[in-house]
Amino acid sequence: MPAHASYDAVIVGGGHNGLVAAAYLARAGRSVLVLERLGATGGAAVSTRPFPGVDARLSRYSYLVSLLPDKIRTDLGLRFEVRRRPVSSYTPLGDGGLLVGEGRTRASFAELTGSDAEYVAWQRFYGATTRVAERVFPTLTEPLPTRDELRERIDDEAAWRALFEEPIGVAIEDRFHHDLVRGVVLTDALIGTFADAHDPSLVQNRCFLYHVIGGGTGSWDVPVGGMGALTDALAGAARAAGAEIATGHEAVRIDTDGSRAEVTYRAGDRESTVGAGRVLVNASPRTLAALLGEQEPSPAEGSQFKVNMVLTRLPRLKDTSVDPREAFAGTLHVGEGYGELAAAYRDAADGRLPSAPPSEIYCHTLTDPSILGPGLAGKGHHTLTLFGLHTPARLFAGGDAANDAARERLLTATLSRLDDVLAEPIAGCFATDADGRPCVEAKTPLDLERELGLPGGHIFHGDLSFPYGTSETGRWGVETAHPAVLLCGAGAVRGGGVSGVPGHNAAMAVLGK
């Protein structure tokens, strides 16, 4: 299979996983070419200035870090920092709410529920998930354990049953009794995942598991400098090791005879072909199938609504016992009581936008103000990122006009629901751009599909899998039916989130580890 040029490895896609793989392989002495369709690397893990004339570099699509192992940072010598948020979460209810963090958790539980019982249950439940995290997280950069091996490693039958065998709703309802507390726990099972708490497929359990095992602690940290700081560091590490990175180069076909492969790509009006000992695809399983000319897998469907905002100041809350700097420093839950989440799910399952959209919000600049230019920081400006739940792609289908109309309706409803917990309308706090427009942008799943190539706008490229191997997964969970072609994106086993794990594991597979 002749080609114009040849490399040990060609990586299709310059997102963070592709850059991790490129850095590992180049450091091992392999010749590496990265082909990136867009004009810059980073994929969904980028920082941009979306508002004209506003010097705020937002993490536009993905924004917090939990699943990136210290091993990858150390191995690749990354100069990249994350900071722990002082508050885990705040959830308003009426004129009060639940604050988790800053040494106020127990008192906040008691004030909300009138006793210590829910706090004790909370400590017991998250003590168990932390023990699971300590045992599972190190396995993400090892060859896949079997189900029995992982079960033995966890060595906690109650936790195994709650997370791996029964719908997470069973564990939540058995352990907690307050609707708000139940809802806060459930949210980790629904990030980007459209499911009921009792879905028999356990897709919600898989989502929950990845949200509580990160770093062996479950903590979600703020990337200093924004998410683009991570991918800039990864691109720098790959280039320093000798990898070539070609942006504006779109792969259009992969051919393989089993032992080698070649990639046809388009740059401008010209098509070229490059050969490789291995091709690593940092894209979705759907894109991989299309490149190979094979039948595409079942359609994926994202379920999230992303809103980025720049504010002149933080809004005041109805709950005067909590400073806005505390409430927005962690994750602020809006409309995420257990009953509210169930109602929003029913709305969406019936084909309607949720009438009271649930969402969660955080303020990057309270932990890391470096993403603001000196002028904005000095004036007290802040960024807010909102992530809406139970908004599957099907609700925006019907073409651009339908997507645009649904986006605007959902944005209005989401901000209105946020206003319900504020002492003033959020719109009064929006900064304006150079054209006098409010600094607020919203992205539906179909927007993410168009802009980033995410199938159905699914941020995980498809339903997450449990972190153990089966007869079909291969040694590392990145293997395909073609020995010369590997999957190193979020659709690999143990993919999803900003982790670098699929990139690491694909590199290890190439290196015969």
C-alpha positions as MATLAB code, in Angstrom:
seq = 'MPAHASYDAVIVGGGHNGLVAAAYLARAGRSVLVLERLGATGGAAVSTRPFPGVDARLSRYSYLVSLLPDKIRTDLGLRFEVRRRPVSSYTPLGDGGLLVGEGRTRASFAELTGSDAEYVAWQRFYGATTRVAERVFPTLTEPLPTRDELRERIDDEAAWRALFEEPIGVAIEDRFHHDLVRGVVLTDALIGTFADAHDPSLVQNRCFLYHVIGGGTGSWDVPVGGMGALTDALAGAARAAGAEIATGHEAVRIDTDGSRAEVTYRAGDRESTVGAGRVLVNASPRTLAALLGEQEPSPAEGSQFKVNMVLTRLPRLKDTSVDPREAFAGTLHVGEGYGELAAAYRDAADGRLPSAPPSEIYCHTLTDPSILGPGLAGKGHHTLTLFGLHTPARLFAGGDAANDAARERLLTATLSRLDDVLAEPIAGCFATDADGRPCVEAKTPLDLERELGLPGGHIFHGDLSFPYGTSETGRWGVETAHPAVLLCGAGAVRGGGVSGVPGHNAAMAVLGK';
ca = [
       0.000    0.000    0.000;
       2.267    2.836   -1.253;
       1.924    6.341    0.168;
       3.610    9.675   -0.389;
       4.972    9.776    3.176;
       5.049    7.382    6.082;
       5.058    7.638    9.877;
       5.080    5.168   12.702;
       1.784    6.670   13.848;
      -0.756    9.035   12.335;
      -3.259   10.501   14.763;
      -6.572   11.702   13.370;
      -7.799   14.567   15.536;
      -5.855   17.024   17.662;
      -8.087   17.071   20.718;
      -6.541   16.506   24.117;
      -6.547   12.697   23.824;
      -4.828   12.792   20.446;
      -2.195   15.146   21.827;
      -1.584   12.865   24.815;
      -1.053    9.921   22.480;
       1.228   11.983   20.230;
       3.374   13.112   23.144;
       3.781    9.596   24.552;
       4.634    8.063   21.176;
       7.039   10.810   20.146;
       8.812   10.606   23.517;
       9.217    6.878   22.844;
      11.045    7.690   19.620;
       8.204    7.052   17.191;
       7.584    9.317   14.215;
       4.168   10.920   14.681;
       1.864   13.074   12.564;
      -1.297   14.653   13.992;
      -3.985   15.680   11.502;
      -6.461   18.235   12.870;
      -9.488   19.369   10.879;
      -9.853   22.735   12.609;
      -7.460   25.643   12.556;
      -6.165   24.943   16.058;
      -5.713   21.956   18.344;
      -7.750   21.264   21.447;
     -11.123   20.005   20.217;
     -13.683   20.584   22.973;
     -10.982   21.409   25.533;
     -10.209   24.921   24.334;
     -10.311   28.493   25.585;
     -11.674   31.247   23.374;
     -12.827   34.854   23.515;
     -16.399   34.429   22.212;
     -17.564   37.993   22.804;
     -16.122   40.748   20.550;
     -14.118   43.318   22.458;
     -14.383   41.458   25.771;
     -11.045   40.252   27.150;
     -12.320   37.061   28.767;
     -10.816   33.729   27.656;
     -13.563   31.211   28.439;
     -13.379   27.432   28.580;
     -16.069   27.319   25.948;
     -17.145   23.685   25.860;
     -15.512   21.658   28.651;
     -14.512   23.480   31.789;
     -13.532   21.396   34.844;
     -10.880   18.718   35.387;
     -11.323   15.571   37.456;
     -10.275   12.553   35.418;
      -6.796   13.648   34.241;
      -4.347   11.351   36.089;
      -1.298   12.886   37.744;
       0.632   10.108   35.991;
      -0.005   11.734   32.601;
       0.982   15.166   33.865;
       4.184   13.763   35.361;
       5.101   11.470   32.448;
       4.734   14.288   29.921;
       6.228   17.010   32.107;
       3.173   19.225   31.702;
       3.309   22.714   33.163;
      -0.345   22.801   34.015;
      -2.085   23.560   37.298;
      -5.529   22.922   38.719;
      -7.022   24.497   41.835;
      -9.460   23.004   44.296;
     -12.709   24.927   44.717;
     -13.382   25.968   48.332;
     -17.069   25.072   47.984;
     -18.297   21.806   46.486;
     -21.873   22.906   45.857;
     -24.702   25.164   46.872;
     -28.341   24.319   46.200;
     -30.954   26.985   46.965;
     -34.403   26.144   48.263;
     -36.811   28.969   48.977;
     -35.022   31.536   51.110;
     -32.423   28.986   52.248;
     -30.456   26.117   50.777;
     -27.736   23.501   51.190;
     -24.065   24.521   51.209;
     -21.478   21.744   50.949;
     -17.976   22.918   51.826;
     -16.022   25.507   53.806;
     -16.656   23.637   57.065;
     -20.344   24.511   56.953;
     -21.727   21.260   55.530;
     -23.033   19.697   58.736;
     -24.740   22.868   59.952;
     -26.249   23.443   56.518;
     -27.702   19.916   56.448;
     -29.160   20.378   59.918;
     -30.760   23.692   58.997;
     -32.241   22.217   55.809;
     -33.524   18.925   57.202;
     -33.927   19.568   60.922;
     -31.665   16.696   62.001;
     -28.250   15.090   61.536;
     -29.594   12.012   59.746;
     -29.128   13.178   56.137;
     -25.637   14.496   56.893;
     -24.618   11.168   58.417;
     -26.044    9.327   55.386;
     -24.180   11.740   53.093;
     -20.876   11.123   54.876;
     -21.382    7.371   54.775;
     -22.379    7.305   51.094;
     -19.543    9.503   49.867;
     -17.097    7.737   52.145;
     -17.978    4.576   50.239;
     -17.657    6.236   46.808;
     -14.275    7.651   47.841;
     -13.047    4.179   48.735;
     -14.264    2.965   45.338;
     -12.487    5.894   43.677;
      -9.217    5.093   45.434;
      -9.352    1.555   44.051;
     -10.766    2.190   40.565;
      -9.061    5.380   39.423;
      -5.514    3.905   39.256;
      -6.806    1.157   36.951;
      -7.767    3.667   34.235;
      -4.164    3.789   32.975;
      -3.585    0.046   33.344;
      -4.690   -2.786   31.045;
      -8.409   -3.389   31.487;
      -9.315   -5.538   34.478;
     -12.081   -8.079   34.078;
     -15.377   -7.485   35.845;
     -14.454  -10.034   38.518;
     -11.006   -8.508   38.998;
     -12.453   -5.033   39.454;
     -15.085   -6.328   41.845;
     -12.413   -8.032   43.920;
     -10.292   -4.887   43.883;
     -13.181   -2.748   45.154;
     -13.855   -5.325   47.888;
     -17.136   -3.750   49.000;
     -20.229   -5.692   47.997;
     -22.686   -2.987   49.039;
     -20.872   -0.351   46.979;
     -20.517   -2.739   44.048;
     -24.244   -3.478   44.057;
     -25.163    0.212   44.357;
     -22.882    1.393   41.541;
     -22.553   -1.588   39.184;
     -25.687   -3.727   39.509;
     -28.769   -1.745   40.597;
     -30.065    1.539   39.163;
     -28.495    4.392   41.128;
     -31.997    5.566   42.062;
     -32.288    2.554   44.378;
     -29.199    3.554   46.360;
     -30.261    7.200   46.515;
     -33.784    6.439   47.728;
     -32.563    3.851   50.242;
     -29.997    6.180   51.787;
     -31.551    9.647   51.600;
     -35.011   10.992   52.376;
     -34.923   14.730   51.617;
     -35.894   15.557   48.030;
     -33.209   18.220   47.626;
     -30.446   15.984   48.952;
     -31.537   13.155   46.667;
     -31.456   15.526   43.702;
     -27.952   16.808   44.441;
     -26.671   13.220   44.533;
     -28.466   12.252   41.320;
     -27.066   15.124   39.255;
     -23.707   13.374   38.881;
     -25.528   10.555   37.075;
     -27.081   12.889   34.512;
     -24.283   15.120   33.199;
     -24.601   14.767   29.428;
     -26.680   11.623   29.922;
     -30.421   11.420   29.246;
     -31.753    8.856   31.684;
     -34.129    8.283   34.553;
     -32.735    7.441   37.986;
     -34.123    3.901   37.555;
     -33.115    3.284   33.932;
     -32.502   -0.502   33.697;
     -29.624    0.002   31.236;
     -27.567    1.547   34.084;
     -26.254    4.246   31.743;
     -26.852    6.665   34.612;
     -24.712    4.506   36.924;
     -21.819    4.616   34.476;
     -22.082    8.387   34.278;
     -22.234    8.632   38.071;
     -19.195    6.399   38.500;
     -16.953    8.543   36.288;
     -18.088   11.659   38.121;
     -17.122   10.352   41.560;
     -13.834    8.517   40.902;
     -11.746   11.342   39.423;
      -8.301   11.691   40.948;
      -9.220    9.016   43.466;
     -11.256   11.627   45.319;
     -14.084   12.705   43.011;
     -13.027   16.345   43.225;
     -13.714   18.538   40.186;
     -11.014   21.191   39.907;
     -10.527   24.429   38.005;
      -7.852   24.505   35.245;
      -5.687   27.553   35.847;
      -5.658   29.647   32.695;
      -8.735   27.838   31.387;
      -9.082   24.528   29.594;
      -6.983   25.813   26.713;
      -3.999   25.940   29.067;
      -4.112   22.139   29.242;
      -4.281   21.545   25.509;
      -1.639   24.195   24.850;
       0.640   22.359   27.277;
      -0.116   19.028   25.597;
       0.543   20.409   22.119;
       3.812   21.878   23.394;
       4.837   18.540   24.907;
       4.036   16.688   21.680;
       5.975   19.142   19.512;
       8.923   19.206   21.916;
       9.128   15.419   21.647;
       9.203   15.633   17.841;
       5.578   15.109   16.790;
       4.338   17.025   13.762;
       0.961   18.741   14.114;
      -0.885   19.800   10.952;
      -3.987   21.941   11.532;
      -6.487   22.581    8.766;
      -5.957   18.988    7.619;
      -9.127   16.877    7.555;
      -8.922   13.083    7.336;
     -11.428   11.766    4.806;
     -10.588    8.071    4.522;
      -8.623    5.298    6.221;
      -7.511    2.189    4.333;
      -5.830   -0.755    6.015;
      -4.595   -4.191    5.049;
      -4.301   -5.296    8.664;
      -0.589   -4.764    9.152;
      -0.423   -1.104    8.100;
      -2.793    1.704    7.220;
      -2.927    4.895    5.249;
      -4.910    8.062    5.742;
      -6.226   10.250    2.965;
      -6.654   13.830    4.096;
      -7.755   17.139    2.629;
      -5.922   20.422    3.119;
      -7.604   23.242    1.266;
      -8.413   21.990   -2.242;
      -5.760   19.277   -2.235;
      -6.055   15.633   -1.185;
      -2.994   13.659   -0.086;
      -2.277   10.272    1.440;
       0.082    9.338    4.246;
       1.039    5.877    5.417;
       1.376    4.660    8.989;
       2.255    1.634   11.035;
      -0.685    2.578   13.260;
      -3.545    5.040   12.910;
      -5.043    6.389   16.130;
      -8.447    8.009   15.733;
      -9.218   10.743   18.240;
     -12.811   11.045   17.092;
     -16.109    9.308   17.711;
     -16.848    5.670   16.801;
     -19.265    7.073   14.205;
     -16.493    9.088   12.569;
     -14.161    6.095   12.684;
     -16.741    3.937   10.883;
     -17.253    6.614    8.240;
     -13.496    6.912    7.644;
     -13.233    3.142    7.207;
     -16.309    2.997    4.966;
     -18.080    0.706    7.425;
     -21.593    0.648    8.828;
     -21.963    3.323   11.467;
     -22.892    2.311   15.029;
     -26.245    3.153   16.585;
     -26.808    6.915   16.700;
     -25.588    8.748   19.795;
     -27.633   11.511   21.389;
     -26.208   14.234   23.579;
     -28.321   15.757   26.324;
     -26.923   19.034   27.582;
     -27.415   22.752   27.175;
     -24.330   24.918   27.596;
     -24.471   28.640   28.357;
     -21.450   30.910   28.728;
     -21.789   34.332   30.341;
     -19.642   37.303   31.333;
     -21.027   39.426   34.178;
     -20.128   42.869   35.479;
     -20.721   41.473   38.984;
     -22.224   38.439   40.671;
     -25.990   38.621   41.272;
     -27.505   38.746   44.747;
     -29.284   35.654   46.091;
     -32.627   35.296   47.800;
     -30.786   33.319   50.471;
     -29.056   36.148   52.330;
     -27.163   33.728   54.581;
     -24.873   32.789   51.704;
     -22.491   35.204   50.016;
     -22.675   34.992   46.195;
     -18.916   34.408   46.220;
     -19.588   31.194   48.143;
     -22.652   30.131   46.173;
     -21.006   30.491   42.760;
     -17.535   29.257   43.781;
     -18.650   25.636   43.667;
     -21.477   24.118   41.646;
     -24.749   26.010   42.086;
     -27.681   23.662   41.450;
     -30.885   25.188   40.067;
     -34.111   23.203   39.730;
     -32.306   19.973   40.625;
     -34.418   18.543   43.387;
     -35.162   14.849   42.885;
     -38.764   15.500   41.882;
     -37.773   18.387   39.621;
     -35.253   16.209   37.793;
     -37.874   13.500   37.292;
     -40.373   16.035   35.957;
     -37.825   17.483   33.526;
     -36.993   13.969   32.325;
     -40.675   13.222   31.702;
     -41.071   16.469   29.749;
     -38.132   15.650   27.498;
     -39.111   11.985   27.101;
     -42.508   13.202   25.895;
     -40.839   15.435   23.310;
     -41.075   18.776   25.153;
     -38.413   21.163   26.379;
     -38.443   20.993   30.204;
     -40.869   23.564   31.590;
     -38.537   24.157   34.571;
     -35.085   23.387   33.130;
     -32.601   21.970   35.663;
     -29.081   23.348   35.458;
     -25.840   23.770   37.338;
     -23.550   26.749   37.271;
     -20.045   27.633   38.336;
     -17.853   30.704   38.277;
     -14.340   30.025   37.014;
     -13.035   33.465   37.920;
     -13.679   33.113   41.656;
     -11.024   30.391   41.753;
      -8.873   31.539   38.827;
      -9.234   35.165   37.705;
      -6.336   34.831   35.257;
      -8.722   34.198   32.325;
      -9.848   37.839   32.575;
      -7.843   40.706   31.183;
      -6.579   43.168   33.825;
      -9.271   45.708   32.967;
     -12.161   43.310   33.531;
     -10.633   41.756   36.628;
     -10.071   45.160   38.142;
     -13.716   46.102   37.581;
     -14.984   42.981   39.337;
     -16.208   41.113   36.244;
     -16.830   37.372   36.426;
     -17.627   34.478   34.101;
     -20.444   31.998   34.623;
     -20.801   28.634   32.924;
     -24.187   26.914   32.970;
     -24.770   23.250   32.103;
     -28.402   22.280   31.516;
     -29.692   18.721   31.964;
     -32.392   16.646   30.251;
     -32.165   18.431   26.905;
     -31.663   15.579   24.396;
     -30.750   16.403   20.801;
     -34.157   15.233   19.546;
     -35.760   18.349   21.053;
     -33.795   20.554   18.631;
     -34.271   18.515   15.453;
     -35.885   19.828   12.287;
     -33.182   21.958   10.718;
     -31.351   25.163   11.625;
     -34.493   27.224   12.144;
     -35.968   24.669   14.553;
     -32.687   24.420   16.449;
     -32.418   28.208   16.702;
     -35.988   28.599   17.939;
     -35.668   25.832   20.527;
     -32.362   27.276   21.712;
     -33.912   30.661   22.356;
     -36.940   29.189   24.138;
     -34.750   27.049   26.345;
     -32.346   29.898   27.107;
     -35.247   32.109   28.188;
     -36.724   29.358   30.381;
     -33.334   28.446   31.873;
     -32.452   32.014   32.827;
     -35.961   32.514   34.195;
     -35.511   29.445   36.399;
     -32.186   30.878   37.586;
     -33.916   34.173   38.385;
     -36.225   32.241   40.733;
     -33.320   31.799   43.189;
     -31.876   35.297   42.749;
     -32.833   38.558   44.378;
     -32.466   40.322   41.018;
     -32.660   39.302   37.333;
     -29.444   37.814   35.996;
     -29.845   39.896   32.805;
     -29.105   43.031   34.810;
     -25.595   41.694   35.508;
     -24.599   40.811   31.923;
     -21.601   42.609   30.500;
     -21.965   43.839   26.922;
     -19.678   43.245   23.978;
     -18.214   45.750   21.527;
     -21.525   45.847   19.665;
     -23.583   46.465   22.799;
     -24.986   42.920   22.953;
     -25.255   40.956   26.235;
     -22.356   38.588   26.819;
     -24.318   35.353   26.807;
     -24.085   32.456   24.339;
     -25.917   29.138   24.335;
     -25.066   25.817   22.695;
     -27.485   22.953   22.031;
     -26.376   19.378   21.304;
     -26.833   20.071   17.588;
     -24.604   23.151   17.863;
     -21.906   20.942   19.401;
     -22.331   18.402   16.623;
     -21.907   21.090   13.962;
     -18.978   22.870   15.615;
     -17.013   19.943   17.066;
     -18.229   16.874   15.188;
     -19.675   15.317   18.356;
     -22.222   12.680   17.254;
     -25.655   13.964   18.211;
     -23.805   16.509   20.318;
     -22.856   13.733   22.761;
     -19.971   14.975   24.925;
     -18.869   11.373   25.587;
     -19.233   10.332   21.889;
     -21.797    7.784   23.093;
     -22.930    6.025   26.249;
     -20.129    5.495   28.756;
     -18.980    1.978   29.563;
     -18.062    0.431   32.896;
     -14.254    0.463   33.388;
     -13.687   -3.234   32.949;
     -12.999   -5.475   29.973;
     -15.176   -7.922   28.114;
     -14.529  -10.391   25.313;
     -14.935   -7.518   22.832;
     -12.852   -4.733   24.379;
      -9.266   -5.838   23.875;
      -6.408   -5.392   26.338;
      -6.593   -1.587   26.606;
     -10.131   -0.803   25.470;
      -8.909    1.104   22.400;
      -8.594   -1.766   19.936;
     -10.780   -2.082   16.831;
     -11.464   -4.904   14.373;
      -8.417   -3.663   12.442;
      -5.030   -4.311   14.132;
      -3.467   -1.184   12.607;
      -6.296    1.132   13.684;
      -6.986    2.206   17.273;
      -9.631    4.443   18.839;
      -8.144    7.035   21.204;
     -11.114    9.368   21.727;
     -13.885    9.602   24.299;
     -15.713    6.657   22.709;
     -13.030    4.218   23.847;
     -13.594    2.140   26.967;
     -12.773    4.429   29.917;
     -13.256    7.460   27.686;
     -15.339   10.555   28.341;
     -14.437   13.727   30.153;
     -11.156   15.604   29.997;
      -8.894   12.768   31.068;
      -6.260   11.933   28.466;
      -6.852    8.301   29.461;
      -7.825    6.984   25.983;
      -4.818    8.789   24.497;
      -2.493    7.258   27.060;
      -3.981    3.797   26.617;
      -3.795    3.897   22.822;
      -0.139    4.891   23.049;
       0.516    2.012   25.441;
      -1.202   -0.372   23.017;
       1.052    0.832   20.172;
       4.136    0.475   22.363;
       3.165   -3.069   23.333;
       2.820   -2.336   27.030;
];
